[in-house]
């Protein structure tokens, strides 16, 4: 993961919902979140190019659901990758991958202190198309 660019901006709010109030974090926190999945990403040929890492410190019970919605709103056209959910062995840290061709987006989060939530969104590429990606049906079709 050399050459990783960290972005420190807050997640974008959708037009229908306020953004989750978060504090941007740095590279050490990102590395701690992603560490349990380094071998999985390497085996899949995923190279992370950019990441944004945050901590939600509020008490809203739906913070995780909001962060998940924000992930898919941030990356329209990316669909969950079948077999792209990973859990750390020794702590409640999880990784979800979404794909569009060889473009990969990831959502890694730690639920140890729920509803408080350290999480990261990342962007990257894979050597080849990982699939299948399963897109939910669009509304209005």
C-alpha positions as CSV (number, residue, x, y, z in Angstrom):
1,X,0.0,0.0,0.0
2,X,2.9,2.4,-0.7
3,X,1.9,5.7,-2.1
4,X,-1.5,5.8,-0.4
5,X,-3.1,9.2,-0.5
6,X,-5.4,10.0,2.4
7,X,-8.2,12.5,2.0
8,X,-9.4,14.3,5.1
9,X,-12.7,15.7,3.9
10,X,-16.0,14.7,5.5
11,X,-18.3,12.4,3.6
12,X,-20.7,14.2,1.2
13,X,-24.3,14.6,2.3
14,X,-27.1,13.3,0.1
15,X,-29.8,15.7,-0.9
16,X,-32.3,13.8,1.3
17,X,-30.2,13.2,4.4
18,X,-27.6,15.0,6.5
19,X,-24.1,13.6,6.5
20,X,-22.9,11.7,9.5
21,X,-21.0,14.1,11.7
22,X,-17.4,12.7,11.7
23,X,-13.9,13.6,12.6
24,X,-11.2,13.0,9.9
25,X,-8.4,10.7,11.0
26,X,-5.0,10.0,9.6
27,X,-2.9,7.3,8.1
28,X,-2.1,5.4,11.4
29,X,-5.8,4.9,12.1
30,X,-6.3,3.8,8.5
31,X,-3.5,1.3,8.7
32,X,-4.9,-0.1,11.9
33,X,-8.3,-0.6,10.3
34,X,-7.1,-2.2,7.1
35,X,-4.3,-4.4,8.6
36,X,-6.4,-7.5,9.2
37,X,-7.3,-7.5,5.5
38,X,-3.9,-6.9,3.9
39,X,-3.5,-10.5,2.8
40,X,-7.0,-10.7,1.5
41,X,-6.5,-7.6,-0.6
42,X,-3.1,-8.8,-1.8
43,X,-4.6,-12.2,-2.8
44,X,-7.3,-10.4,-4.8
45,X,-4.7,-8.2,-6.5
46,X,-6.3,-5.1,-5.1
47,X,-4.0,-2.0,-4.9
48,X,-5.4,0.8,-2.6
49,X,-4.8,4.2,-4.1
50,X,-6.7,6.6,-1.9
51,X,-8.4,6.4,1.4
52,X,-10.5,8.6,3.7
53,X,-10.7,7.6,7.3
54,X,-13.1,9.0,9.9
55,X,-14.4,8.5,13.4
56,X,-18.1,8.9,14.4
57,X,-18.2,9.6,18.2
58,X,-21.9,10.3,18.6
59,X,-24.6,8.1,20.0
60,X,-27.0,7.7,17.1
61,X,-28.0,4.0,16.9
62,X,-28.2,4.2,13.1
63,X,-24.6,5.6,12.6
64,X,-23.4,2.3,11.0
65,X,-26.4,2.3,8.6
66,X,-25.7,5.9,7.7
67,X,-22.1,5.3,7.0
68,X,-23.0,2.3,4.8
69,X,-25.5,4.4,2.8
70,X,-22.9,7.1,2.4
71,X,-20.5,4.6,1.0
72,X,-22.8,3.6,-1.8
73,X,-23.9,7.2,-2.4
74,X,-20.3,8.3,-2.6
75,X,-19.6,5.6,-5.3
76,X,-22.6,5.3,-7.6
77,X,-22.4,2.4,-10.0
78,X,-20.3,0.3,-7.7
79,X,-22.0,-2.9,-6.6
80,X,-21.2,-5.2,-3.8
81,X,-18.8,-7.9,-4.8
82,X,-20.0,-11.4,-4.3
83,X,-17.6,-12.9,-1.7
84,X,-16.3,-9.4,-1.0
85,X,-17.2,-9.3,2.8
86,X,-14.4,-10.1,5.2
87,X,-14.2,-10.2,9.0
88,X,-11.1,-9.9,11.2
89,X,-10.3,-12.9,13.3
90,X,-9.7,-11.3,16.6
91,X,-11.9,-8.2,16.7
92,X,-15.1,-6.8,15.3
93,X,-13.6,-5.2,12.2
94,X,-15.1,-5.8,8.8
95,X,-14.4,-5.0,5.2
96,X,-16.9,-4.8,2.3
97,X,-15.8,-4.5,-1.3
98,X,-17.7,-3.0,-4.2
99,X,-16.6,-3.2,-7.8
100,X,-17.1,-1.7,-11.3
101,X,-14.8,-3.7,-13.6
102,X,-11.3,-3.4,-12.2
103,X,-12.2,-0.4,-10.1
104,X,-12.6,-1.3,-6.5
105,X,-14.1,0.6,-3.6
106,X,-13.9,-0.5,0.0
107,X,-15.6,0.2,3.3
108,X,-13.7,-1.0,6.4
109,X,-15.2,-0.4,9.9
110,X,-14.6,-1.3,13.5
111,X,-17.8,-2.1,15.5
112,X,-16.1,-2.6,18.9
113,X,-17.5,0.6,20.4
114,X,-20.8,0.8,18.6
115,X,-22.5,3.2,18.0
116,X,-19.1,5.0,17.9
117,X,-17.5,4.0,14.7
118,X,-14.0,4.4,13.2
119,X,-14.3,3.7,9.5
120,X,-12.6,4.3,6.1
121,X,-13.7,4.4,2.5
122,X,-11.0,3.5,0.0
123,X,-10.5,3.6,-3.8
124,X,-8.3,1.2,-5.7
125,X,-7.9,-1.2,-8.6
126,X,-7.5,-4.9,-9.1
127,X,-5.3,-6.7,-11.6
128,X,-8.4,-8.2,-13.2
129,X,-12.1,-7.9,-12.9
130,X,-13.3,-9.5,-9.7
131,X,-16.8,-10.8,-9.8
132,X,-19.5,-11.0,-10.0
133,X,-20.6,-7.7,-8.5
134,X,-24.3,-7.9,-7.6
135,X,-26.2,-4.7,-8.1
136,X,-29.6,-4.3,-6.4
137,X,-32.4,-3.4,-8.8
138,X,-32.9,0.3,-9.5
139,X,-36.1,1.9,-8.3
140,X,-38.5,3.0,-11.0
141,X,-37.6,0.2,-13.5
